[in-house]
């Protein structure tokens, strides 16, 4: 039997330490300068960059926790996070986003800062994580999309890509799409959809959680379908093989964006800002 998604923890399960207030942030960043969100001993991270900005405004802040860990080079349009600040933190909450942005580099910005709901935890309260991968489908590259979308110089069959996506949507063992993964590999893929544009295409990928490089492997496999190199039977064979070598290659990180997340306190919407 396939495992079911765990129920969200009760609001009493997570609370800031005594004498601290929990603040909910929404962040955006250009992933090119960073080794992802998570702090790294020998590489710049978004988490460390934000922590340094908090320190400039007053000591005592805990390291921020985000809804997900992004890989090196992956961007974020709307990443929820929380940070526990001392109750006596000198910057009033209505001014916090602007104050942090004054100390953050141009590659990172706090879009919103607000008091967190009781029991809110950016990672463990999250019900769904949403990504979008962008393709520049054009005969020629475009410098303004360099590092922002994967350049595909030939035509793609969007119908074939979406047919493949439908076969992959749902609860499956996604071992064939993961890189060096030691966790259990069954996941629920709630949305996998290719939305063509005049030049820039968007591939939307939604789920509660993902395996290492799973989203980039899924996109690489959809590209094979769009190029006529993988039919429906081939997609199904990749999925059931559980062998990474059978799926498409991991596409470049620069086209991938963390686009939003769903929480129990937002049943009808998300923090997604990926509509551009």
FINUKE-326422 format. One record per atom (N, C-alpha, C): residue in one letter; atom name; z, x, y. Coordinates in steps of 0.1 Angstrom, whole numbers. Layout:
   vexdren   kolvo       z       x       y
         A      CA       Z       X       Y
...
// end
This chain:
   vexdren   kolvo       z       x       y
         X       N       0       8     -12
         X      CA       0       0       0
         X       C       0       9      12
         X       N      -8       5      22
         X      CA      -9      13      35
         X       C       4      10      43
         X       N       9      21      50
         X      CA      21      19      58
         X       C      18      10      70
         X       N      28       2      74
         X      CA      26      -6      86
         X       C      31       2      98
         X       N      27      -2     110
         X      CA      31       4     122
         X       C      46       2     124
         X       N      54      12     128
         X      CA      68      10     130
         X       C      70       1     142
         X       N      81      -7     141
         X      CA      85     -15     152
         X       C      91      -6     164
         X       N      88     -10     176
         X      CA      94      -3     187
         X       C     109      -3     187
         X       N     115       9     191
         X      CA     130      10     191
         X       C     136       0     201
         X       N     148      -5     198
         X      CA     154     -13     208
         X       C     157      -6     221
         X       N     158     -14     232
         X      CA     160      -7     245
         X       C     173       1     245
         X       N     183      -2     237
         X      CA     195       6     237
         X       C     194      19     231
         X       N     182      22     224
         X      CA     181      34     216
         X       C     179      46     225
         X       N     173      44     237
         X      CA     170      55     246
         X       C     176      52     260
         X       N     184      61     264
         X      CA     190      60     278
         X       C     191      74     283
         X       N     191      76     296
         X      CA     193      89     302
         X       C     208      93     301
         X       N     210     107     301
         X      CA     224     111     301
         X       C     232     106     312
         X       N     245     106     310
         X      CA     254     101     321
         X       C     252     109     333
         X       N     251     102     345
         X      CA     249     108     357
         X       C     235     110     361
         X       N     226     105     353
         X      CA     211     107     355
         X       C     204      93     356
         X       N     193      93     363
         X      CA     185      81     364
         X       C     171      84     358
         X       N     166      75     350
         X      CA     153      77     344
         X       C     142      72     353
         X       N     132      80     355
         X      CA     121      76     364
         X       C     108      76     356
         X       N     100      66     357
         X      CA      87      65     350
         X       C      76      69     360
         X       N      68      79     355
         X      CA      57      84     363
         X       C      44      81     356
         X       N      34      80     364
         X      CA      20      80     359
         X       C      13      92     365
         X       N       7     100     356
         X      CA       1     113     360
         X       C     -14     113     358
         X       N     -21     121     365
         X      CA     -35     124     363
         X       C     -36     139     364
         X       N     -45     145     356
         X      CA     -48     159     357
         X       C     -62     163     352
         X       N     -66     174     358
         X      CA     -78     181     353
         X       C     -73     191     342
         X       N     -78     189     330
         X      CA     -72     197     319
         X       C     -78     211     318
         X       N     -88     214     326
         X      CA     -94     227     324
         X       C     -85     239     326
         X       N     -75     239     335
         X      CA     -66     251     336
         X       C     -55     251     327
         X       N     -53     241     318
         X      CA     -41     240     310
         X       C     -43     240     295
         X       N     -33     245     289
         X      CA     -32     245     274
         X       C     -26     232     269
         X       N     -30     221     276
         X      CA     -25     208     272
         X       C     -12     204     280
         X       N      -7     193     276
         X      CA       6     188     282
         X       C      18     196     279
         X       N      20     199     266
         X      CA      32     205     261
         X       C      34     219     266
         X       N      47     222     269
         X      CA      50     236     274
         X       C      46     246     263
         X       N      41     257     268
         X      CA      36     268     259
         X       C      43     281     264
         X       N      47     290     255
         X      CA      53     302     259
         X       C      45     312     267
         X       N      32     312     264
         X      CA      23     322     271
         X       C      11     316     277
         X       N      11     303     281
         X      CA      -1     296     286
         X       C       4     285     296
         X       N      -3     282     306
         X      CA       1     272     316
         X       C       0     258     309
         X       N       9     249     312
         X      CA       9     236     307
         X       C      12     226     318
         X       N       8     213     316
         X      CA      11     203     326
         X       C      26     201     327
         X       N      33     200     315
         X      CA      47     198     315
         X       C      55     208     323
         X       N      51     221     322
         X      CA      58     232     329
         X       C      55     231     344
         X       N      42     227     347
         X      CA      38     226     361
         X       C      46     215     368
         X       N      47     204     362
         X      CA      55     193     367
         X       C      70     196     369
         X       N      75     203     359
         X      CA      89     207     359
         X       C      92     217     371
         X       N      82     226     374
         X      CA      84     235     385
         X       C      84     227     398
         X       N      76     217     399
         X      CA      76     209     411
         X       C      89     201     413
         X       N      94     196     402
         X      CA     107     189     403
         X       C     118     199     408
         X       N     118     211     403
         X      CA     128     221     406
         X       C     127     224     421
         X       N     115     224     427
         X      CA     114     227     441
         X       C     120     216     450
         X       N     122     204     444
         X      CA     128     193     452
         X       C     143     192     449
         X       N     148     200     440
         X      CA     163     199     437
         X       C     165     201     422
         X       N     176     209     419
         X      CA     178     213     406
         X       C     183     201     397
         X       N     184     204     384
         X      CA     190     195     375
         X       C     181     185     367
         X       N     168     185     371
         X      CA     159     175     364
         X       C     156     180     350
         X       N     156     171     340
         X      CA     152     174     327
         X       C     137     175     326
         X       N     132     182     316
         X      CA     117     183     314
         X       C     112     169     312
         X       N     100     166     318
         X      CA      94     153     316
         X       C      89     151     302
         X       N      89     139     297
         X      CA      83     135     284
         X       C      71     126     286
         X       N      60     129     280
         X      CA      48     121     282
         X       C      45     112     270
         X       N      36     103     272
         X      CA      33      94     261
         X       C      26     101     249
         X       N      19     112     252
         X      CA      12     119     242
         X       C      10     133     246
         X       N       7     142     236
         X      CA       4     156     238
         X       C     -11     158     238
         X       N     -17     162     249
         X      CA     -31     165     249
         X       C     -34     179     246
         X       N     -46     181     240
         X      CA     -50     195     237
         X       C     -55     203     249
         X       N     -57     215     247
         X      CA     -62     224     257
         X       C     -75     218     263
         X       N     -76     217     276
         X      CA     -88     213     283
         X       C     -90     198     284
         X       N     -82     190     277
         X      CA     -83     175     278
         X       C     -77     170     291
         X       N     -84     160     297
         X      CA     -80     155     310
         X       C     -71     143     308
         X       N     -65     138     319
         X      CA     -57     126     319
         X       C     -60     118     331
         X       N     -63     105     330
         X      CA     -65      96     341
         X       C     -53      88     344
         X       N     -45      85     334
         X      CA     -33      77     336
         X       C     -23      80     324
         X       N     -16      91     325
         X      CA      -6      94     315
         X       C       8      90     319
         X       N      14      81     312
         X      CA      27      77     314
         X       C      37      88     310
         X       N      47      90     317
         X      CA      57     100     314
         X       C      71      95     320
         X       N      82     101     315
         X      CA      94      98     322
         X       C     101     111     324
         X       N     110     111     334
         X      CA     118     123     338
         X       C     132     118     342
         X       N     142     125     337
         X      CA     156     121     340
         X       C     160     130     351
         X       N     164     124     363
         X      CA     168     131     375
         X       C     183     128     377
         X       N     190     138     383
         X      CA     204     135     387
         X       C     205     124     396
         X       N     215     116     395
         X      CA     217     104     403
         X       C     217     108     418
         X       N     221     120     421
         X      CA     222     124     435
         X       C     209     132     439
         X       N     198     131     432
         X      CA     186     138     435
         X       C     182     134     449
         X       N     179     144     457
         X      CA     178     143     471
         X       C     166     135     476
         X       N     156     133     468
         X      CA     143     126     472
         X       C     144     112     468
         X       N     144     102     478
         X      CA     144      88     474
         X       C     132      84     465
         X       N     134      75     456
         X      CA     123      71     447
         X       C     110      67     454
         X       N     111      59     465
         X      CA      98      56     471
         X       C      90      67     477
         X       N      96      79     478
         X      CA      90      91     484
         X       C      87     101     473
         X       N      91      98     461
         X      CA      90     109     450
         X       C      76     113     447
         X       N      67     104     445
         X      CA      53     108     442
         X       C      47     117     452
         X       N      49     113     465
         X      CA      43     121     476
         X       C      50     135     476
         X       N      63     135     474
         X      CA      70     148     475
         X       C      66     157     463
         X       N      65     152     451
         X      CA      60     160     440
         X       C      46     165     442
         X       N      38     156     447
         X      CA      24     161     449
         X       C      22     172     460
         X       N      32     173     469
         X      CA      32     183     479
         X       C      34     197     472
         X       N      41     197     460
         X      CA      43     210     453
         X       C      35     212     441
         X       N      27     202     437
         X      CA      18     203     425
         X       C       5     209     430
         X       N      -2     216     421
         X      CA     -15     221     424
         X       C     -25     210     425
         X       N     -37     213     430
         X      CA     -47     202     431
         X       C     -51     196     418
         X       N     -49     203     407
         X      CA     -53     199     394
         X       C     -44     189     388
         X       N     -32     186     394
         X      CA     -23     176     388
         X       C     -18     167     400
         X       N     -16     154     397
         X      CA     -11     145     407
         X       C      -2     135     400
         X       N       8     131     407
         X      CA      16     119     403
         X       C      10     107     411
         X       N       5      98     403
         X      CA      -1      86     409
         X       C      10      75     413
         X       N      20      74     405
         X      CA      31      64     407
         X       C      44      70     402
         X       N      55      65     409
         X      CA      68      68     404
         X       C      77      56     407
         X       N      84      52     396
         X      CA      92      40     398
         X       C     104      41     388
         X       N     114      33     391
         X      CA     125      33     382
         X       C     121      28     368
         X       N     125      35     358
         X      CA     122      31     344
         X       C     130      19     340
         X       N     124      10     332
         X      CA     131      -1     326
         X       C     142       4     317
         X       N     153      -3     315
         X      CA     163       1     306
         X       C     158       4     292
         X       N     161      16     286
         X      CA     157      20     273
         X       C     143      25     272
         X       N     136      27     284
         X      CA     122      31     283
         X       C     121      46     279
         X       N     112      49     270
         X      CA     110      63     266
         X       C      94      64     265
         X       N      89      73     273
         X      CA      74      74     274
         X       C      67      76     261
         X       N      73      83     252
         X      CA      67      86     239
         X       C      71      75     228
         X       N      84      73     226
         X      CA      88      65     215
         X       C      87      50     218
         X       N      86      46     231
         X      CA      84      32     234
         X       C      69      28     234
         X       N      60      38     233
         X      CA      46      35     234
         X       C      40      28     222
         X       N      33      17     224
         X      CA      27       9     213
         X       C      13      13     211
         X       N       6      18     220
         X      CA      -8      22     219
         X       C     -12      32     229
         X       N     -20      42     224
         X      CA     -26      52     232
         X       C     -41      51     233
         X       N     -46      52     245
         X      CA     -60      50     247
         X       C     -67      62     253
         X       N     -78      65     247
         X      CA     -87      76     251
         X       C    -101      71     254
         X       N    -108      79     263
         X      CA    -122      77     265
         X       C    -129      90     265
         X       N    -140      91     258
         X      CA    -148     103     257
         X       C    -161     100     264
         X       N    -165     109     273
         X      CA    -177     106     281
         X       C    -189     116     277
         X       N    -200     110     276
         X      CA    -213     117     273
         X       C    -222     116     285
         X       N    -228     127     288
         X      CA    -239     127     298
         X       C    -252     127     290
         X       N    -258     115     289
         X      CA    -270     114     281
         X       C    -282     115     290
         X       N    -287     127     292
         X      CA    -298     130     302
         X       C    -305     142     298
         X       N    -318     142     300
         X      CA    -326     154     297
         X       C    -321     167     303
         X       N    -315     166     315
         X      CA    -310     178     322
         X       C    -295     177     324
         X       N    -289     188     324
         X      CA    -274     188     327
         X       C    -272     185     342
         X       N    -260     182     345
         X      CA    -257     179     359
         X       C    -244     187     363
         X       N    -244     195     373
         X      CA    -233     204     376
         X       C    -220     196     379
         X       N    -221     184     384
         X      CA    -209     176     388
         X       C    -202     170     375
         X       N    -209     170     364
         X      CA    -203     166     351
         X       C    -199     177     342
         X       N    -202     190     347
         X      CA    -198     201     339
         X       C    -183     201     336
         X       N    -179     202     323
         X      CA    -165     201     320
         X       C    -159     188     321
         X       N    -167     177     324
         X      CA    -162     164     325
         X       C    -169     154     315
         X       N    -180     158     310
         X      CA    -187     150     300
         X       C    -196     159     291
         X       N    -197     156     279
         X      CA    -206     164     270
         X       C    -220     161     273
         X       N    -228     171     276
         X      CA    -242     169     279
         X       C    -250     167     266
         X       N    -257     156     264
         X      CA    -265     153     253
         X       C    -279     151     258
         X       N    -288     161     256
         X      CA    -301     161     262
         X       C    -312     152     256
         X       N    -308     145     245
         X      CA    -318     137     237
         X       C    -313     123     237
         X       N    -321     113     233
         X      CA    -318      99     233
         X       C    -308      97     221
         X       N    -300      87     223
         X      CA    -290      82     213
         X       C    -292      68     210
         X       N    -290      64     197
         X      CA    -291      50     193
         X       C    -277      44     194
         X       N    -274      36     205
         X      CA    -261      31     207
         X       C    -257      21     196
         X       N    -267      13     192
         X      CA    -264       3     181
         X       C    -260       9     168
         X       N    -266      20     165
         X      CA    -263      27     152
         X       C    -249      33     154
         X       N    -245      38     166
         X      CA    -232      44     168
         X       C    -221      33     167
         X       N    -224      22     173
         X      CA    -214      11     172
         X       C    -213       5     158
         X       N    -224       5     150
         X      CA    -223       1     136
         X       C    -214      11     128
         X       N    -215      24     131
         X      CA    -207      33     124
         X       C    -192      31     129
         X       N    -191      29     142
         X      CA    -177      27     147
         X       C    -170      15     141
         X       N    -177       4     138
         X      CA    -171      -7     132
         X       C    -166      -4     118
         X       N    -173       5     111
         X      CA    -169       9      97
         X       C    -156      17      98
         X       N    -154      24     109
         X      CA    -142      33     110
         X       C    -130      26     116
         X       N    -133      14     123
         X      CA    -122       7     129
         X       C    -113       1     119
         X       N    -100       1     121
         X      CA     -90      -5     112
         X       C     -81       5     106
         X       N     -74       2      96
         X      CA     -64      11      90
         X       C     -71      19      78
         X       N     -71      32      79
         X      CA     -78      40      69
         X       C     -71      53      68
         X       N     -74      61      58
         X      CA     -70      75      57
         X       C     -81      83      65
         X       N     -76      89      76
         X      CA     -86      96      84
         X       C     -85     111      82
         X       N     -81     116      70
         X      CA     -80     130      68
         X       C     -93     137      71
         X       N    -105     131      69
         X      CA    -118     138      71
         X       C    -120     141      86
         X       N    -112     135      95
         X      CA    -114     137     109
         X       C    -104     145     116
         X       N     -94     151     108
         X      CA     -83     158     113
         X       C     -84     173     111
         X       N     -79     181     119
         X      CA     -79     195     118
         X       C     -65     201     115
         X       N     -64     208     105
         X      CA     -51     215     101
         X       C     -39     205     103
         X       N     -40     194      96
         X      CA     -30     183      98
         X       C     -21     183      85
         X       N      -7     184      88
         X      CA       2     183      76
         X       C      10     170      76
         X       N       7     161      85
         X      CA      13     148      85
         X       C       6     139      76
         X       N      11     127      73
         X      CA       4     117      65
         X       C      -8     113      74
         X       N     -19     110      68
         X      CA     -32     109      75
         X       C     -37      94      76
         X       N     -29      85      72
         X      CA     -33      71      74
         X       C     -29      66      88
         X       N     -39      61      95
         X      CA     -37      56     109
         X       C     -45      43     111
         X       N     -40      36     121
         X      CA     -47      23     125
         X       C     -56      26     137
         X       N     -69      25     136
         X      CA     -78      27     147
         X       C     -81      13     152
         X       N     -76       9     164
         X      CA     -77      -4     169
         X       C     -90      -7     177
         X       N     -95       3     183
         X      CA    -108       1     190
         X       C    -116      14     190
         X       N    -128      14     186
         X      CA    -138      25     186
         X       C    -151      18     190
         X       N    -155      21     203
         X      CA    -166      14     208
         X       C    -174      23     218
         X       N    -187      23     216
         X      CA    -196      31     225
         X       C    -202      21     235
         X       N    -200      25     248
         X      CA    -205      17     259
         X       C    -215      25     267
         X       N    -228      22     265
         X      CA    -238      30     271
         X       C    -239      28     286
         X       N    -243      38     294
         X      CA    -245      37     308
         X       C    -259      42     311
         X       N    -263      41     324
         X      CA    -276      47     328
         X       C    -277      61     324
         X       N    -266      69     326
         X      CA    -266      83     322
         X       C    -253      86     315
         X       N    -242      82     320
         X      CA    -229      85     315
         X       C    -224      74     306
         X       N    -222      78     293
         X      CA    -218      68     283
         X       C    -203      70     281
         X       N    -196      60     277
         X      CA    -181      60     274
         X       C    -179      56     260
         X       N    -171      64     253
         X      CA    -166      60     239
         X       C    -151      58     240
         X       N    -147      45     238
         X      CA    -133      41     239
         X       C    -127      42     225
         X       N    -115      49     225
         X      CA    -108      51     212
         X       C     -93      47     215
         X       N     -89      36     208
         X      CA     -75      31     209
         X       C     -68      31     196
         X       N     -55      35     196
         X      CA     -47      34     184
         X       C     -32      37     188
         X       N     -23      35     179
         X      CA      -9      38     181
         X       C      -7      53     182
         X       N     -13      60     172
         X      CA     -12      75     172
         X       C     -24      81     165
         X       N     -26      94     168
         X      CA     -38     100     163
         X       C     -34     114     156
         X       N     -43     118     147
         X      CA     -41     131     141
         X       C     -47     142     150
         X       N     -44     154     146
         X      CA     -49     165     154
         X       C     -64     166     154
         X       N     -70     165     166
         X      CA     -84     165     169
         X       C     -92     153     163
         X       N     -84     143     159
         X      CA     -91     131     153
         X       C    -101     125     162
         X       N     -97     123     175
         X      CA    -106     116     184
         X       C    -119     124     186
         X       N    -118     137     187
         X      CA    -130     145     189
         X       C    -139     146     176
         X       N    -132     145     164
         X      CA    -140     144     152
         X       C    -147     131     150
         X       N    -140     120     155
         X      CA    -147     107     154
         X       C    -159     107     163
         X       N    -158     112     175
         X      CA    -169     112     184
         X       C    -181     121     178
         X       N    -177     132     173
         X      CA    -188     141     167
         X       C    -195     134     155
         X       N    -188     125     148
         X      CA    -194     118     137
         X       C    -203     106     143
         X       N    -198     100     153
         X      CA    -207      89     159
         X       C    -220      95     165
         X       N    -219     108     170
         X      CA    -231     114     175
         X       C    -241     116     164
         X       N    -236     119     152
         X      CA    -246     121     140
         X       C    -253     107     138
         X       N    -245      96     138
         X      CA    -251      83     136
         X       C    -261      80     147
         X       N    -258      84     160
         X      CA    -267      81     171
         X       C    -279      89     170
         X       N    -279     100     163
         X      CA    -291     109     162
         X       C    -299     105     149
         X       N    -294      95     142
         X      CA    -301      91     130
         X       C    -299     101     118
         X       N    -288     109     119
         X      CA    -285     118     108
         X       C    -275     113      99
         X       N    -269     101     101
         X      CA    -258      96      93
         X       C    -260      80      93
         X       N    -262      75      81
         X      CA    -263      60      81
         X       C    -250      54      77
         X       N    -249      41      75
         X      CA    -237      34      72
         X       C    -231      39      59
         X       N    -239      41      48
         X      CA    -234      46      36
         X       C    -228      60      38
         X       N    -234      68      46
         X      CA    -229      81      49
         X       C    -216      81      56
         X       N    -215      72      66
         X      CA    -202      71      73
         X       C    -191      67      63
         X       N    -193      58      55
         X      CA    -183      54      45
         X       C    -180      65      35
         X       N    -190      73      32
         X      CA    -188      84      23
         X       C    -179      95      30
         X       N    -181      97      42
         X      CA    -173     107      50
         X       C    -158     102      50
         X       N    -156      89      53
         X      CA    -143      84      53
         X       C    -135      85      40
         X       N    -142      82      29
         X      CA    -135      82      16
         X       C    -134      96      11
         X       N    -142     106      16
         X      CA    -141     119      10
         X       C    -128     126      14
         X       N    -122     123      25
         X      CA    -110     130      30
         X       C    -112     145      32
         X       N    -125     149      34
         X      CA    -128     163      35
         X       C    -133     165      50
         X       N    -127     174      57
         X      CA    -131     176      71
         X       C    -145     181      72
         X       N    -150     189      63
         X      CA    -163     194      64
         X       C    -174     183      63
         X       N    -171     171      58
         X      CA    -181     161      57
         X       C    -183     153      70
         X       N    -174     154      79
         X      CA    -175     146      92
         X       C    -182     155     102
         X       N    -185     149     114
         X      CA    -191     156     125
         X       C    -182     166     131
         X       N    -187     176     138
         X      CA    -180     187     144
         X       C    -171     181     155
         X       N    -160     188     158
         X      CA    -152     184     170
         X       C    -160     186     182
         X       N    -161     176     190
         X      CA    -169     178     203
         X       C    -160     185     213
         X       N    -165     190     224
         X      CA    -158     198     234
         X       C    -147     190     240
         X       N    -136     196     243
         X      CA    -124     189     249
         X       C    -127     184     263
         X       N    -136     190     270
         X      CA    -138     187     284
         X       C    -143     172     286
         X       N    -149     166     276
         X      CA    -153     152     278
         X       C    -143     142     275
         X       N    -131     146     271
         X      CA    -120     137     266
         X       C    -110     135     277
         X       N    -106     122     278
         X      CA     -96     118     288
         X       C     -85     109     281
         X       N     -73     112     284
         X      CA     -62     102     281
         X       C     -63      91     292
         X       N     -66      79     288
         X      CA     -70      69     298
         X       C     -59      58     300
         X       N     -49      57     291
         X      CA     -38      48     294
         X       C     -30      45     281
         X       N     -20      37     283
         X      CA     -11      34     272
         X       C      -5      20     273
         X       N      -1      15     262
         X      CA       5       1     262
         X       C      19       2     258
         X       N      28      -6     265
         X      CA      42      -6     263
         X       C      47     -21     262
         X       N      58     -23     256
         X      CA      63     -36     254
         X       C      65     -44     267
         X       N      67     -37     279
         X      CA      69     -44     291
         X       C      56     -47     298
         X       N      45     -44     292
         X      CA      32     -47     298
         X       C      23     -54     287
         X       N      26     -66     283
         X      CA      19     -72     271
         X       C       4     -76     274
         X       N       1     -77     287
         X      CA     -13     -82     290
         X       C     -22     -71     296
         X       N     -16     -59     298
         X      CA     -24     -49     304
         X       C     -18     -35     300
         X       N     -25     -25     305
         X      CA     -20     -12     302
         X       C     -21      -4     315
         X       N     -17       9     314
         X      CA     -18      17     326
         X       C     -32      24     327
         X       N     -41      18     319
         X      CA     -55      24     319
         X       C     -61      24     332
         X       N     -68      35     336
         X      CA     -76      36     348
         X       C     -90      41     345
         X       N     -95      37     333
         X      CA    -107      43     328
         X       C    -119      35     330
         X       N    -119      26     340
         X      CA    -130      17     343
         X       C    -141      23     351
         X       N    -139      35     356
         X      CA    -149      40     365
         X       C    -162      43     358
// end
